[in-house]
Amino acid sequence: MEIREIYPGVYKSKNKLFTEPLINESVYGEKILKINGKTLREWLPGRSKLGAAIMKGLKEFPIKKDSLVLYLGAASGTTISHVSDIARNGMIYGVEFSPIVGRQLLSLAEKRFNLVPIISDASLPESYESLVPIVDVIFQDIAQRHQVEILVRNAKKFLKRNGYAMIAVKARSIDVASKPTMVFREVRSQLEESFEILQELRLEPWERDHAFFLLLFS
Ligand SMILES: C[S@@+](CC[C@H](N)C(=O)[O-])C[C@H]1O[C@@H](n2cnc3c(N)ncnc32)[C@H](O)[C@@H]1O
C-alpha cells in the first residue's frame, strides 16, 4: 500500500487515513497495521468529522507535533485520540459535558499523557479557566444551536492571536426547519464577526448536512 505523510503525523493512502499511535491500542474498533515497517492506526472519516474534513481536502492542518489544543465536545474520545497521536509533544484539553460518555474519555486520558479530560459545559469557559492555558488551536464539535457563540467565548478566553479554530456544524442542530445551505450562510456570517474564514467544506459522503470551517483568529 502506498502511504504519504500529508501533514506532520497524518498519513494517507488512496482512500484511507492514519495516524501513528501514541499508545499501541485501538480506541473505537479501528485497525492498527504495520505498513512499510511503520505502525499506523486507521482514522475512520465516517467516525470523525476532522477525519472527513481532511479527506475532503482541508488545505491547512493547524495541529502540529507540539500544539496546545482545546477540544470542545470530546465525547468518548474517538477524534481526540487521533489529535493526541498528532500533537504527541503538546497537550490537548478535552471538554465534554456528559459524565456518561466522559467516563471513556477519563480512561483514555489515564493512558495518554498529553490528554487532559475536563467534564464541564463548554458554554461556561470560566468553569475550566484554571485548567486551560492559552492554546494554539481550538477544535469544536458539539452539535448545539448556539455553538458559534460558544466557540467565540472560548476563543476570546483561550485562543492566542493568529491562532486557528476549526468547527464542525450540523445544520439540523442549529435549525431543523431551514435548508442546510441557508443555515451554513448564517453560521458563516456569524463566524466572520470574530474570525477570518480560511476554508469552508461540506462533509458528504461521510456526514450528511454538515459543514466544516477552518478559521483564523485575529
Ligand atoms: C458529535 S459529538 C462529538 C464527537 C467527537 N468530537 C468525536 O469526533 O469523537 C458531540 C459531543 O459534544 C458534547 N457536547 C454538547 N454540548 C456540549 C457543551 N456545551 N459542552 C461540552 N460538551 C458538549 C456532547 O455531549 C457530545 O458528546
PDBQT file of the ligand as one rigid body, heavy atoms in Angstrom, charges set to zero:
ROOT
HETATM    1  C1  LIG A 301     -20.901  14.917  17.890  1.00  0.00    +0.000 C 
HETATM    2  S1  LIG A 301     -20.358  14.526  19.472  1.00  0.00    +0.000 S 
HETATM    3  C2  LIG A 301     -18.608  14.746  19.389  1.00  0.00    +0.000 C 
HETATM    4  C3  LIG A 301     -17.849  13.656  18.730  1.00  0.00    +0.000 C 
HETATM    5  C4  LIG A 301     -16.355  13.824  18.920  1.00  0.00    +0.000 C 
HETATM    6  N1  LIG A 301     -15.949  15.159  18.553  1.00  0.00    +0.000 N 
HETATM    7  C5  LIG A 301     -15.543  12.841  18.115  1.00  0.00    +0.000 C 
HETATM    8  O1  LIG A 301     -15.418  13.019  16.880  1.00  0.00    +0.000 OA
HETATM    9  O2  LIG A 301     -15.002  11.893  18.684  1.00  0.00    +0.000 OA
HETATM   10  C6  LIG A 301     -20.807  15.953  20.370  1.00  0.00    +0.000 C 
HETATM   11  C7  LIG A 301     -20.414  15.898  21.819  1.00  0.00    +0.000 C 
HETATM   12  O3  LIG A 301     -20.472  17.219  22.333  1.00  0.00    +0.000 OA
HETATM   13  C8  LIG A 301     -20.947  17.161  23.664  1.00  0.00    +0.000 C 
HETATM   14  N2  LIG A 301     -21.474  18.486  23.997  1.00  0.00    +0.000 N 
HETATM   15  C9  LIG A 301     -22.596  19.084  23.530  1.00  0.00    +0.000 A 
HETATM   16  N3  LIG A 301     -22.746  20.305  24.070  1.00  0.00    +0.000 NA
HETATM   17  C10 LIG A 301     -21.677  20.496  24.891  1.00  0.00    +0.000 A 
HETATM   18  C11 LIG A 301     -21.284  21.559  25.736  1.00  0.00    +0.000 A 
HETATM   19  N4  LIG A 301     -21.998  22.681  25.844  1.00  0.00    +0.000 N 
HETATM   20  N5  LIG A 301     -20.153  21.416  26.456  1.00  0.00    +0.000 NA
HETATM   21  C12 LIG A 301     -19.412  20.278  26.363  1.00  0.00    +0.000 A 
HETATM   22  N6  LIG A 301     -19.745  19.234  25.575  1.00  0.00    +0.000 NA
HETATM   23  C13 LIG A 301     -20.867  19.342  24.849  1.00  0.00    +0.000 A 
HETATM   24  C14 LIG A 301     -21.992  16.045  23.631  1.00  0.00    +0.000 C 
HETATM   25  O4  LIG A 301     -22.217  15.513  24.926  1.00  0.00    +0.000 OA
HETATM   26  C15 LIG A 301     -21.340  15.045  22.678  1.00  0.00    +0.000 C 
HETATM   27  O5  LIG A 301     -20.588  14.083  23.380  1.00  0.00    +0.000 OA
ENDROOT
TORSDOF 0
